[in-house]
Amino acid sequence: MNEWEIAAVVLGFALLPCLAVCLLAEPRSGLVALQIGGVLTSTILMLLAEGFHRQPFVDLAVVFAPMALVGSLLFARLMERGL
Amino acid sequence: MSWRSVAAVVLLVAGGSLELLAVLGLCVMRDAYDRLHYLGAAGYGALLIGVAVVVRESFSIIGDKSLLVGAILVVSGPVLANTTARSFLVRDLGDWRGESGRRGDGS
């Protein structure tokens, strides 16, 4: 395992607290956890691309980062209306 | 070990630490408004890791796209935090300006 893969594994474990906040905390905190989880997931995909020297992973990150932004904005808008 | 590898590892550790700090803040803070502040820190962590990839790879396809992802996350973090806080205020108070905005309107 190189340093990029180790960092990807560490950040993968950091997704677990985000999941716990999503499931256990109030909905507003869950939305914030979802947003931070999106940033972590994009970063993990970058790290996997560098660690394995596989370009498709970073393509996934390029697509995922704007999609996570749009999804989070949509959730925020829905929550404004009392979701 | 070349200086590029050392610089890449330093940037990688700094970016990873920043993201772990954001997750720690998410878990420790009590209020959703407090937790929102850590969204921007996570974006800067991603940018540091993107820069680490560029330092290691130079401007290859993976390096360029990693830098692009980092830039997207840095720019979108404050936008997302402001929009989400506005939505929370509308949900809680009925108006994003809060109590002071209502007083300003004379209502």
N, CA and C atoms of all chains as a GROMACS GRO file, in nm:
protein
  570
    1MET      N    1   0.084  -0.121   0.000
    1MET     CA    2   0.000   0.000   0.000
    1MET      C    3   0.087   0.125   0.000
    2ASN      N    4   0.060   0.215  -0.092
    2ASN     CA    5   0.135   0.340  -0.091
    2ASN      C    6   0.061   0.445  -0.006
    3GLU      N    7   0.122   0.564   0.003
    3GLU     CA    8   0.066   0.665   0.093
    3GLU      C    9  -0.071   0.715   0.048
    4TRP      N   10  -0.097   0.712  -0.082
    4TRP     CA   11  -0.226   0.760  -0.134
    4TRP      C   12  -0.337   0.664  -0.097
    5GLU      N   13  -0.308   0.536  -0.106
    5GLU     CA   14  -0.409   0.437  -0.068
    5GLU      C   15  -0.435   0.439   0.081
    6ILE      N   16  -0.329   0.461   0.161
    6ILE     CA   17  -0.349   0.471   0.306
    6ILE      C   18  -0.438   0.590   0.340
    7ALA      N   19  -0.412   0.704   0.273
    7ALA     CA   20  -0.495   0.822   0.298
    7ALA      C   21  -0.640   0.797   0.256
    8ALA      N   22  -0.659   0.723   0.145
    8ALA     CA   23  -0.795   0.691   0.101
    8ALA      C   24  -0.866   0.604   0.204
    9VAL      N   25  -0.795   0.509   0.262
    9VAL     CA   26  -0.857   0.424   0.364
    9VAL      C   27  -0.893   0.504   0.489
   10VAL      N   28  -0.801   0.593   0.531
   10VAL     CA   29  -0.827   0.676   0.650
   10VAL      C   30  -0.950   0.764   0.628
   11LEU      N   31  -0.956   0.827   0.510
   11LEU     CA   32  -1.072   0.913   0.483
   11LEU      C   33  -1.199   0.829   0.464
   12GLY      N   34  -1.183   0.705   0.417
   12GLY     CA   35  -1.299   0.617   0.409
   12GLY      C   36  -1.356   0.587   0.546
   13PHE      N   37  -1.269   0.566   0.644
   13PHE     CA   38  -1.318   0.547   0.780
   13PHE      C   39  -1.379   0.676   0.836
   14ALA      N   40  -1.331   0.791   0.788
   14ALA     CA   41  -1.388   0.918   0.834
   14ALA      C   42  -1.530   0.937   0.782
   15LEU      N   43  -1.570   0.857   0.683
   15LEU     CA   44  -1.709   0.866   0.636
   15LEU      C   45  -1.807   0.807   0.738
   16LEU      N   46  -1.758   0.718   0.824
   16LEU     CA   47  -1.847   0.654   0.921
   16LEU      C   48  -1.911   0.753   1.019
   17PRO      N   49  -1.832   0.849   1.077
   17PRO     CA   50  -1.899   0.949   1.162
   17PRO      C   51  -2.002   1.032   1.087
   18CYS      N   52  -1.973   1.061   0.960
   18CYS     CA   53  -2.072   1.136   0.880
   18CYS      C   54  -2.200   1.055   0.866
   19LEU      N   55  -2.184   0.926   0.842
   19LEU     CA   56  -2.302   0.839   0.830
   19LEU      C   57  -2.378   0.834   0.963
   20ALA      N   58  -2.303   0.829   1.073
   20ALA     CA   59  -2.369   0.824   1.204
   20ALA      C   60  -2.447   0.952   1.231
   21VAL      N   61  -2.389   1.068   1.196
   21VAL     CA   62  -2.462   1.194   1.215
   21VAL      C   63  -2.585   1.198   1.126
   22CYS      N   64  -2.572   1.149   1.002
   22CYS     CA   65  -2.687   1.145   0.910
   22CYS      C   66  -2.801   1.063   0.970
   23LEU      N   67  -2.766   0.951   1.031
   23LEU     CA   68  -2.870   0.860   1.078
   23LEU      C   69  -2.926   0.899   1.214
   24LEU      N   70  -2.843   0.957   1.300
   24LEU     CA   71  -2.882   0.974   1.440
   24LEU      C   72  -2.917   1.117   1.479
   25ALA      N   73  -2.858   1.216   1.412
   25ALA     CA   74  -2.880   1.354   1.453
   25ALA      C   75  -3.006   1.410   1.386
   26GLU      N   76  -3.036   1.535   1.419
   26GLU     CA   77  -3.153   1.601   1.359
   26GLU      C   78  -3.131   1.618   1.208
   27PRO      N   79  -3.238   1.640   1.131
   27PRO     CA   80  -3.224   1.648   0.985
   27PRO      C   81  -3.129   1.757   0.938
   28ARG      N   82  -3.125   1.872   1.006
   28ARG     CA   83  -3.036   1.979   0.961
   28ARG      C   84  -2.890   1.938   0.972
   29SER      N   85  -2.855   1.876   1.084
   29SER     CA   86  -2.717   1.827   1.099
   29SER      C   87  -2.688   1.715   1.001
   30GLY      N   88  -2.789   1.635   0.971
   30GLY     CA   89  -2.772   1.529   0.873
   30GLY      C   90  -2.738   1.584   0.736
   31LEU      N   91  -2.799   1.697   0.700
   31LEU     CA   92  -2.768   1.759   0.571
   31LEU      C   93  -2.623   1.808   0.568
   32VAL      N   94  -2.578   1.868   0.678
   32VAL     CA   95  -2.438   1.913   0.684
   32VAL      C   96  -2.343   1.793   0.673
   33ALA      N   97  -2.379   1.683   0.740
   33ALA     CA   98  -2.296   1.563   0.733
   33ALA      C   99  -2.292   1.509   0.590
   34LEU      N  100  -2.406   1.517   0.521
   34LEU     CA  101  -2.410   1.473   0.381
   34LEU      C  102  -2.318   1.557   0.294
   35GLN      N  103  -2.315   1.687   0.319
   35GLN     CA  104  -2.229   1.775   0.240
   35GLN      C  105  -2.081   1.746   0.266
   36ILE      N  106  -2.045   1.729   0.392
   36ILE     CA  107  -1.904   1.698   0.423
   36ILE      C  108  -1.869   1.559   0.369
   37GLY      N  109  -1.964   1.466   0.374
   37GLY     CA  110  -1.940   1.333   0.317
   37GLY      C  111  -1.916   1.340   0.167
   38GLY      N  112  -1.984   1.431   0.098
   38GLY     CA  113  -1.961   1.449  -0.046
   38GLY      C  114  -1.820   1.496  -0.074
   39VAL      N  115  -1.771   1.590   0.007
   39VAL     CA  116  -1.633   1.638  -0.010
   39VAL      C  117  -1.534   1.523   0.014
   40LEU      N  118  -1.561   1.446   0.119
   40LEU     CA  119  -1.472   1.332   0.150
   40LEU      C  120  -1.472   1.231   0.036
   41THR      N  121  -1.589   1.202  -0.019
   41THR     CA  122  -1.596   1.102  -0.125
   41THR      C  123  -1.520   1.147  -0.250
   42SER      N  124  -1.535   1.275  -0.286
   42SER     CA  125  -1.459   1.326  -0.401
   42SER      C  126  -1.309   1.314  -0.376
   43THR      N  127  -1.267   1.346  -0.255
   43THR     CA  128  -1.124   1.336  -0.223
   43THR      C  129  -1.075   1.192  -0.228
   44ILE      N  130  -1.158   1.100  -0.179
   44ILE     CA  131  -1.119   0.958  -0.182
   44ILE      C  132  -1.102   0.910  -0.326
   45LEU      N  133  -1.190   0.954  -0.415
   45LEU     CA  134  -1.178   0.914  -0.556
   45LEU      C  135  -1.049   0.969  -0.618
   46MET      N  136  -1.015   1.094  -0.581
   46MET     CA  137  -0.887   1.150  -0.627
   46MET      C  138  -0.769   1.066  -0.578
   47LEU      N  139  -0.774   1.030  -0.451
   47LEU     CA  140  -0.664   0.954  -0.392
   47LEU      C  141  -0.652   0.815  -0.455
   48LEU      N  142  -0.766   0.753  -0.483
   48LEU     CA  143  -0.761   0.621  -0.546
   48LEU      C  144  -0.703   0.630  -0.687
   49ALA      N  145  -0.739   0.738  -0.759
   49ALA     CA  146  -0.684   0.756  -0.894
   49ALA      C  147  -0.532   0.767  -0.890
   50GLU      N  148  -0.481   0.843  -0.793
   50GLU     CA  149  -0.336   0.859  -0.783
   50GLU      C  150  -0.270   0.732  -0.730
   51GLY      N  151  -0.337   0.667  -0.634
   51GLY     CA  152  -0.278   0.547  -0.574
   51GLY      C  153  -0.269   0.431  -0.672
   52PHE      N  154  -0.373   0.410  -0.750
   52PHE     CA  155  -0.374   0.299  -0.846
   52PHE      C  156  -0.327   0.340  -0.986
   53HIS      N  157  -0.303   0.471  -1.005
   53HIS     CA  158  -0.270   0.525  -1.138
   53HIS      C  159  -0.377   0.488  -1.240
   54ARG      N  160  -0.501   0.506  -1.201
   54ARG     CA  161  -0.616   0.476  -1.288
   54ARG      C  162  -0.695   0.605  -1.306
   55GLN      N  163  -0.698   0.652  -1.428
   55GLN     CA  164  -0.764   0.780  -1.456
   55GLN      C  165  -0.915   0.779  -1.434
   56PRO      N  166  -0.987   0.667  -1.459
   56PRO     CA  167  -1.133   0.671  -1.442
   56PRO      C  168  -1.179   0.715  -1.303
   57PHE      N  169  -1.101   0.688  -1.201
   57PHE     CA  170  -1.142   0.730  -1.067
   57PHE      C  171  -1.150   0.882  -1.056
   58VAL      N  172  -1.053   0.950  -1.117
   58VAL     CA  173  -1.055   1.096  -1.108
   58VAL      C  174  -1.165   1.154  -1.199
   59ASP      N  175  -1.199   1.082  -1.305
   59ASP     CA  176  -1.316   1.124  -1.385
   59ASP      C  177  -1.443   1.116  -1.300
   60LEU      N  178  -1.454   1.010  -1.222
   60LEU     CA  179  -1.568   1.000  -1.131
   60LEU      C  180  -1.572   1.117  -1.033
   61ALA      N  181  -1.454   1.155  -0.982
   61ALA     CA  182  -1.448   1.268  -0.888
   61ALA      C  183  -1.491   1.398  -0.956
   62VAL      N  184  -1.449   1.417  -1.081
   62VAL     CA  185  -1.485   1.539  -1.154
   62VAL      C  186  -1.636   1.546  -1.173
   63VAL      N  187  -1.700   1.433  -1.196
   63VAL     CA  188  -1.846   1.433  -1.212
   63VAL      C  189  -1.914   1.443  -1.076
   64PHE      N  190  -1.860   1.372  -0.978
   64PHE     CA  191  -1.927   1.364  -0.847
   64PHE      C  192  -1.929   1.498  -0.774
   65ALA      N  193  -1.820   1.576  -0.783
   65ALA     CA  194  -1.814   1.700  -0.705
   65ALA      C  195  -1.925   1.799  -0.745
   66PRO      N  196  -1.947   1.828  -0.874
   66PRO     CA  197  -2.060   1.918  -0.905
   66PRO      C  198  -2.196   1.855  -0.877
   67MET      N  199  -2.208   1.723  -0.895
   67MET     CA  200  -2.336   1.658  -0.867
   67MET      C  201  -2.369   1.662  -0.718
   68ALA      N  202  -2.267   1.647  -0.634
   68ALA     CA  203  -2.290   1.656  -0.490
   68ALA      C  204  -2.334   1.797  -0.452
   69LEU      N  205  -2.275   1.898  -0.520
   69LEU     CA  206  -2.317   2.036  -0.495
   69LEU      C  207  -2.464   2.056  -0.531
   70VAL      N  208  -2.502   2.009  -0.649
   70VAL     CA  209  -2.641   2.025  -0.693
   70VAL      C  210  -2.736   1.950  -0.600
   71GLY      N  211  -2.700   1.828  -0.564
   71GLY     CA  212  -2.786   1.750  -0.474
   71GLY      C  213  -2.801   1.815  -0.338
   72SER      N  214  -2.692   1.869  -0.285
   72SER     CA  215  -2.700   1.935  -0.154
   72SER      C  216  -2.785   2.061  -0.161
   73LEU      N  217  -2.771   2.137  -0.270
   73LEU     CA  218  -2.855   2.257  -0.285
   73LEU      C  219  -3.002   2.219  -0.294
   74LEU      N  220  -3.030   2.109  -0.361
   74LEU     CA  221  -3.168   2.063  -0.373
   74LEU      C  222  -3.223   2.022  -0.237
   75PHE      N  223  -3.145   1.948  -0.160
   75PHE     CA  224  -3.189   1.909  -0.027
   75PHE      C  225  -3.210   2.033   0.061
   76ALA      N  226  -3.120   2.130   0.051
   76ALA     CA  227  -3.134   2.253   0.131
   76ALA      C  228  -3.263   2.326   0.095
   77ARG      N  229  -3.292   2.331  -0.032
   77ARG     CA  230  -3.413   2.398  -0.078
   77ARG      C  231  -3.538   2.324  -0.029
   78LEU      N  232  -3.534   2.191  -0.036
   78LEU     CA  233  -3.649   2.114   0.012
   78LEU      C  234  -3.665   2.128   0.162
   79MET      N  235  -3.553   2.135   0.234
   79MET     CA  236  -3.562   2.149   0.379
   79MET      C  237  -3.619   2.285   0.419
   80GLU      N  238  -3.595   2.384   0.335
   80GLU     CA  239  -3.650   2.518   0.361
   80GLU      C  240  -3.802   2.513   0.364
   81ARG      N  241  -3.859   2.421   0.286
   81ARG     CA  242  -4.004   2.410   0.278
   81ARG      C  243  -4.060   2.309   0.377
   82GLY      N  244  -3.979   2.268   0.473
   82GLY     CA  245  -4.030   2.186   0.581
   82GLY      C  246  -4.022   2.037   0.560
   83LEU      N  247  -3.923   1.992   0.481
   83LEU     CA  248  -3.906   1.848   0.463
   83LEU      C  249  -3.873   1.782   0.597
   84MET      N  250   1.461   0.954  -0.188
   84MET     CA  251   1.331   1.022  -0.195
   84MET      C  252   1.353   1.166  -0.243
   85SER      N  253   1.288   1.201  -0.353
   85SER     CA  254   1.308   1.334  -0.411
   85SER      C  255   1.230   1.439  -0.332
   86TRP      N  256   1.262   1.566  -0.360
   86TRP     CA  257   1.192   1.673  -0.288
   86TRP      C  258   1.045   1.679  -0.328
   87ARG      N  259   1.015   1.633  -0.450
   87ARG     CA  260   0.875   1.633  -0.494
   87ARG      C  261   0.793   1.533  -0.412
   88SER      N  262   0.851   1.419  -0.385
   88SER     CA  263   0.780   1.319  -0.305
   88SER      C  264   0.756   1.369  -0.164
   89VAL      N  265   0.860   1.434  -0.107
   89VAL     CA  266   0.846   1.486   0.030
   89VAL      C  267   0.739   1.594   0.034
   90ALA      N  268   0.743   1.686  -0.063
   90ALA     CA  269   0.642   1.793  -0.065
   90ALA      C  270   0.502   1.736  -0.085
   91ALA      N  271   0.491   1.633  -0.170
   91ALA     CA  272   0.360   1.572  -0.193
   91ALA      C  273   0.307   1.506  -0.066
   92VAL      N  274   0.394   1.439   0.007
   92VAL     CA  275   0.349   1.373   0.130
   92VAL      C  276   0.309   1.477   0.234
   93VAL      N  277   0.387   1.586   0.243
   93VAL     CA  278   0.352   1.692   0.339
   93VAL      C  279   0.215   1.752   0.305
   94LEU      N  280   0.193   1.781   0.178
   94LEU     CA  281   0.063   1.836   0.136
   94LEU      C  282  -0.049   1.735   0.158
   95LEU      N  283  -0.020   1.608   0.132
   95LEU     CA  284  -0.121   1.503   0.153
   95LEU      C  285  -0.161   1.493   0.299
   96VAL      N  286  -0.061   1.495   0.387
   96VAL     CA  287  -0.091   1.486   0.531
   96VAL      C  288  -0.167   1.610   0.577
   97ALA      N  289  -0.127   1.728   0.527
   97ALA     CA  290  -0.197   1.851   0.566
   97ALA      C  291  -0.342   1.849   0.520
   98GLY      N  292  -0.364   1.809   0.394
   98GLY     CA  293  -0.501   1.803   0.344
   98GLY      C  294  -0.584   1.700   0.415
   99GLY      N  295  -0.527   1.582   0.436
   99GLY     CA  296  -0.601   1.478   0.508
   99GLY      C  297  -0.634   1.520   0.651
  100SER      N  298  -0.538   1.588   0.717
  100SER     CA  299  -0.563   1.634   0.854
  100SER      C  300  -0.676   1.737   0.857
  101LEU      N  301  -0.677   1.824   0.756
  101LEU     CA  302  -0.783   1.925   0.750
  101LEU      C  303  -0.920   1.859   0.733
  102GLU      N  304  -0.926   1.756   0.653
  102GLU     CA  305  -1.054   1.687   0.633
  102GLU      C  306  -1.094   1.612   0.760
  103LEU      N  307  -0.998   1.550   0.826
  103LEU     CA  308  -1.030   1.482   0.952
  103LEU      C  309  -1.076   1.583   1.058
  104LEU      N  310  -1.014   1.702   1.056
  104LEU     CA  311  -1.056   1.807   1.149
  104LEU      C  312  -1.201   1.849   1.120
  105ALA      N  313  -1.236   1.853   0.992
  105ALA     CA  314  -1.374   1.889   0.956
  105ALA      C  315  -1.472   1.784   1.007
  106VAL      N  316  -1.435   1.656   0.995
  106VAL     CA  317  -1.523   1.549   1.045
  106VAL      C  318  -1.532   1.557   1.197
  107LEU      N  319  -1.418   1.587   1.262
  107LEU     CA  320  -1.420   1.601   1.408
  107LEU      C  321  -1.511   1.715   1.450
  108GLY      N  322  -1.503   1.827   1.379
  108GLY     CA  323  -1.591   1.940   1.409
  108GLY      C  324  -1.736   1.906   1.388
  109LEU      N  325  -1.763   1.827   1.284
  109LEU     CA  326  -1.900   1.783   1.260
  109LEU      C  327  -1.955   1.703   1.377
  110CYS      N  328  -1.870   1.620   1.436
  110CYS     CA  329  -1.914   1.535   1.546
  110CYS      C  330  -1.922   1.610   1.678
  111VAL      N  331  -1.834   1.708   1.698
  111VAL     CA  332  -1.822   1.771   1.830
  111VAL      C  333  -1.920   1.887   1.847
  112MET      N  334  -1.941   1.963   1.741
  112MET     CA  335  -2.027   2.082   1.753
  112MET      C  336  -2.171   2.041   1.784
  113ARG      N  337  -2.241   2.130   1.855
  113ARG     CA  338  -2.374   2.094   1.901
  113ARG      C  339  -2.485   2.135   1.805
  114ASP      N  340  -2.460   2.245   1.732
  114ASP     CA  341  -2.566   2.302   1.650
  114ASP      C  342  -2.533   2.284   1.501
  115ALA      N  343  -2.637   2.277   1.420
  115ALA     CA  344  -2.615   2.262   1.275
  115ALA      C  345  -2.545   2.386   1.217
  116TYR      N  346  -2.574   2.505   1.272
  116TYR     CA  347  -2.507   2.626   1.224
  116TYR      C  348  -2.357   2.621   1.253
  117ASP      N  349  -2.321   2.570   1.370
  117ASP     CA  350  -2.179   2.555   1.403
  117ASP      C  351  -2.113   2.451   1.312
  118ARG      N  352  -2.185   2.345   1.285
  118ARG     CA  353  -2.129   2.237   1.202
  118ARG      C  354  -2.105   2.284   1.058
  119LEU      N  355  -2.184   2.379   1.013
  119LEU     CA  356  -2.170   2.428   0.875
  119LEU      C  357  -2.033   2.491   0.849
  120HIS      N  358  -1.972   2.549   0.954
  120HIS     CA  359  -1.843   2.615   0.935
  120HIS      C  360  -1.735   2.520   0.885
  121TYR      N  361  -1.749   2.393   0.917
  121TYR     CA  362  -1.644   2.297   0.883
  121TYR      C  363  -1.651   2.249   0.739
  122LEU      N  364  -1.757   2.287   0.669
  122LEU     CA  365  -1.770   2.250   0.528
  122LEU      C  366  -1.660   2.316   0.444
  123GLY      N  367  -1.633   2.443   0.472
  123GLY     CA  368  -1.528   2.514   0.399
  123GLY      C  369  -1.390   2.455   0.426
  124ALA      N  370  -1.366   2.415   0.550
  124ALA     CA  371  -1.236   2.355   0.584
  124ALA      C  372  -1.214   2.226   0.507
  125ALA      N  373  -1.320   2.147   0.492
  125ALA     CA  374  -1.307   2.021   0.417
  125ALA      C  375  -1.272   2.050   0.270
  126GLY      N  376  -1.329   2.155   0.213
  126GLY     CA  377  -1.296   2.190   0.075
  126GLY      C  378  -1.150   2.226   0.059
  127TYR      N  379  -1.095   2.301   0.155
  127TYR     CA  380  -0.953   2.336   0.146
  127TYR      C  381  -0.863   2.213   0.162
  128GLY      N  382  -0.909   2.117   0.242
  128GLY     CA  383  -0.834   1.991   0.251
  128GLY      C  384  -0.827   1.920   0.118
  129ALA      N  385  -0.940   1.919   0.046
  129ALA     CA  386  -0.941   1.856  -0.087
  129ALA      C  387  -0.848   1.930  -0.183
  130LEU      N  388  -0.845   2.064  -0.172
  130LEU     CA  389  -0.755   2.140  -0.260
  130LEU      C  390  -0.609   2.107  -0.231
  131LEU      N  391  -0.574   2.096  -0.104
  131LEU     CA  392  -0.436   2.061  -0.068
  131LEU      C  393  -0.398   1.925  -0.124
  132ILE      N  394  -0.491   1.830  -0.118
  132ILE     CA  395  -0.462   1.698  -0.172
  132ILE      C  396  -0.449   1.704  -0.325
  133GLY      N  397  -0.533   1.786  -0.388
  133GLY     CA  398  -0.519   1.805  -0.533
  133GLY      C  399  -0.384   1.864  -0.570
  134VAL      N  400  -0.338   1.961  -0.490
  134VAL     CA  401  -0.205   2.018  -0.515
  134VAL      C  402  -0.096   1.913  -0.492
  135ALA      N  403  -0.118   1.826  -0.393
  135ALA     CA  404  -0.021   1.718  -0.368
  135ALA      C  405  -0.010   1.626  -0.488
  136VAL      N  406  -0.123   1.596  -0.551
  136VAL     CA  407  -0.120   1.511  -0.671
  136VAL      C  408  -0.045   1.581  -0.784
  137VAL      N  409  -0.066   1.712  -0.798
  137VAL     CA  410   0.004   1.786  -0.905
  137VAL      C  411   0.154   1.790  -0.878
  138VAL      N  412   0.191   1.811  -0.752
  138VAL     CA  413   0.334   1.812  -0.718
  138VAL      C  414   0.398   1.677  -0.750
  139ARG      N  415   0.326   1.572  -0.723
  139ARG     CA  416   0.380   1.437  -0.748
  139ARG      C  417   0.382   1.403  -0.898
  140GLU      N  418   0.272   1.432  -0.967
  140GLU     CA  419   0.254   1.388  -1.106
  140GLU      C  420   0.292   1.493  -1.208
  141SER      N  421   0.310   1.617  -1.166
  141SER     CA  422   0.317   1.732  -1.256
  141SER      C  423   0.181   1.747  -1.324
  142PHE      N  424   0.176   1.822  -1.434
  142PHE     CA  425   0.046   1.850  -1.494
  142PHE      C  426   0.004   1.738  -1.590
  143SER      N  427  -0.024   1.623  -1.534
  143SER     CA  428  -0.076   1.511  -1.612
  143SER      C  429  -0.229   1.520  -1.612
  144ILE      N  430  -0.292   1.421  -1.673
  144ILE     CA  431  -0.440   1.422  -1.675
  144ILE      C  432  -0.495   1.409  -1.533
  145ILE      N  433  -0.438   1.315  -1.456
  145ILE     CA  434  -0.485   1.296  -1.318
  145ILE      C  435  -0.457   1.421  -1.235
  146GLY      N  436  -0.340   1.482  -1.254
  146GLY     CA  437  -0.305   1.601  -1.177
  146GLY      C  438  -0.397   1.718  -1.208
  147ASP      N  439  -0.421   1.741  -1.337
  147ASP     CA  440  -0.508   1.852  -1.376
  147ASP      C  441  -0.650   1.834  -1.321
  148LYS      N  442  -0.700   1.712  -1.334
  148LYS     CA  443  -0.838   1.688  -1.288
  148LYS      C  444  -0.848   1.693  -1.136
  149SER      N  445  -0.743   1.650  -1.068
  149SER     CA  446  -0.744   1.659  -0.921
  149SER      C  447  -0.747   1.806  -0.878
  150LEU      N  448  -0.668   1.887  -0.948
  150LEU     CA  449  -0.669   2.031  -0.917
  150LEU      C  450  -0.806   2.092  -0.946
  151LEU      N  451  -0.869   2.047  -1.053
  151LEU     CA  452  -1.004   2.095  -1.086
  151LEU      C  453  -1.104   2.056  -0.978
  152VAL      N  454  -1.097   1.932  -0.932
  152VAL     CA  455  -1.189   1.889  -0.826
  152VAL      C  456  -1.166   1.970  -0.699
  153GLY      N  457  -1.039   1.992  -0.663
  153GLY     CA  458  -1.009   2.073  -0.545
  153GLY      C  459  -1.064   2.214  -0.558
  154ALA      N  460  -1.047   2.273  -0.677
  154ALA     CA  461  -1.098   2.410  -0.699
  154ALA      C  462  -1.250   2.413  -0.690
  155ILE      N  463  -1.316   2.312  -0.747
  155ILE     CA  464  -1.463   2.307  -0.741
  155ILE      C  465  -1.508   2.300  -0.595
  156LEU      N  466  -1.441   2.216  -0.517
  156LEU     CA  467  -1.484   2.198  -0.378
  156LEU      C  468  -1.456   2.323  -0.294
  157VAL      N  469  -1.345   2.392  -0.322
  157VAL     CA  470  -1.316   2.515  -0.248
  157VAL      C  471  -1.419   2.623  -0.280
  158VAL      N  472  -1.454   2.635  -0.408
  158VAL     CA  473  -1.550   2.739  -0.447
  158VAL      C  474  -1.690   2.704  -0.398
  159SER      N  475  -1.725   2.576  -0.407
  159SER     CA  476  -1.862   2.539  -0.372
  159SER      C  477  -1.886   2.535  -0.221
  160GLY      N  478  -1.782   2.520  -0.141
  160GLY     CA  479  -1.800   2.511   0.004
  160GLY      C  480  -1.870   2.631   0.066
  161PRO      N  481  -1.816   2.753   0.048
  161PRO     CA  482  -1.885   2.870   0.107
  161PRO      C  483  -2.022   2.894   0.046
  162VAL      N  484  -2.037   2.868  -0.084
  162VAL     CA  485  -2.169   2.884  -0.148
  162VAL      C  486  -2.270   2.792  -0.082
  163LEU      N  487  -2.228   2.668  -0.065
  163LEU     CA  488  -2.316   2.568  -0.004
  163LEU      C  489  -2.348   2.603   0.141
  164ALA      N  490  -2.247   2.649   0.214
  164ALA     CA  491  -2.269   2.684   0.356
  164ALA      C  492  -2.368   2.800   0.368
  165ASN      N  493  -2.350   2.902   0.285
  165ASN     CA  494  -2.442   3.017   0.291
  165ASN      C  495  -2.584   2.978   0.251
  166THR      N  496  -2.596   2.902   0.145
  166THR     CA  497  -2.729   2.862   0.099
  166THR      C  498  -2.798   2.773   0.203
  167THR      N  499  -2.722   2.682   0.262
  167THR     CA  500  -2.781   2.594   0.360
  167THR      C  501  -2.821   2.671   0.486
  168ALA      N  502  -2.737   2.764   0.530
  168ALA     CA  503  -2.773   2.845   0.647
  168ALA      C  504  -2.898   2.928   0.620
  169ARG      N  505  -2.908   2.980   0.499
  169ARG     CA  506  -3.027   3.057   0.461
  169ARG      C  507  -3.151   2.968   0.467
  170SER      N  508  -3.139   2.845   0.418
  170SER     CA  509  -3.253   2.754   0.422
  170SER      C  510  -3.291   2.720   0.566
  171PHE      N  511  -3.190   2.702   0.652
  171PHE     CA  512  -3.220   2.673   0.792
  171PHE      C  513  -3.293   2.790   0.857
  172LEU      N  514  -3.248   2.915   0.824
  172LEU     CA  515  -3.312   3.033   0.882
  172LEU      C  516  -3.457   3.045   0.835
  173VAL      N  517  -3.478   3.018   0.707
  173VAL     CA  518  -3.616   3.024   0.656
  173VAL      C  519  -3.701   2.918   0.724
  174ARG      N  520  -3.643   2.801   0.744
  174ARG     CA  521  -3.718   2.692   0.809
  174ARG      C  522  -3.750   2.728   0.954
  175ASP      N  523  -3.653   2.790   1.024
  175ASP     CA  524  -3.672   2.818   1.166
  175ASP      C  525  -3.757   2.942   1.189
  176LEU      N  526  -3.728   3.049   1.115
  176LEU     CA  527  -3.787   3.180   1.145
  176LEU      C  528  -3.887   3.227   1.041
  177GLY      N  529  -3.893   3.161   0.929
  177GLY     CA  530  -3.983   3.203   0.824
  177GLY      C  531  -3.924   3.307   0.731
  178ASP      N  532  -3.806   3.361   0.764
  178ASP     CA  533  -3.743   3.463   0.682
  178ASP      C  534  -3.592   3.453   0.704
  179TRP      N  535  -3.512   3.462   0.597
  179TRP     CA  536  -3.367   3.443   0.613
  179TRP      C  537  -3.302   3.558   0.686
  180ARG      N  538  -3.368   3.676   0.694
  180ARG     CA  539  -3.308   3.789   0.764
  180ARG      C  540  -3.322   3.777   0.915
  181GLY      N  541  -3.406   3.686   0.962
  181GLY     CA  542  -3.421   3.667   1.105
  181GLY      C  543  -3.499   3.779   1.170
  182GLU      N  544  -3.482   3.789   1.302
  182GLU     CA  545  -3.558   3.887   1.380
  182GLU      C  546  -3.521   4.029   1.344
  183SER      N  547  -3.390   4.057   1.320
  183SER     CA  548  -3.349   4.194   1.291
  183SER      C  549  -3.408   4.241   1.159
  184GLY      N  550  -3.416   4.149   1.061
  184GLY     CA  551  -3.476   4.185   0.934
  184GLY      C  552  -3.623   4.221   0.949
  185ARG      N  553  -3.692   4.148   1.034
  185ARG     CA  554  -3.833   4.178   1.057
  185ARG      C  555  -3.850   4.315   1.120
  186ARG      N  556  -3.760   4.348   1.216
  186ARG     CA  557  -3.770   4.479   1.280
  186ARG      C  558  -3.743   4.589   1.177
  187GLY      N  559  -3.648   4.563   1.085
  187GLY     CA  560  -3.617   4.662   0.982
  187GLY      C  561  -3.735   4.687   0.890
  188ASP      N  562  -3.818   4.583   0.870
  188ASP     CA  563  -3.933   4.600   0.784
  188ASP      C  564  -4.048   4.670   0.855
  189GLY      N  565  -4.037   4.680   0.986
  189GLY     CA  566  -4.143   4.741   1.062
  189GLY      C  567  -4.256   4.645   1.094
  190SER      N  568  -4.238   4.518   1.066
  190SER     CA  569  -4.343   4.420   1.096
  190SER      C  570  -4.321   4.355   1.232
   0.00000   0.00000   0.00000
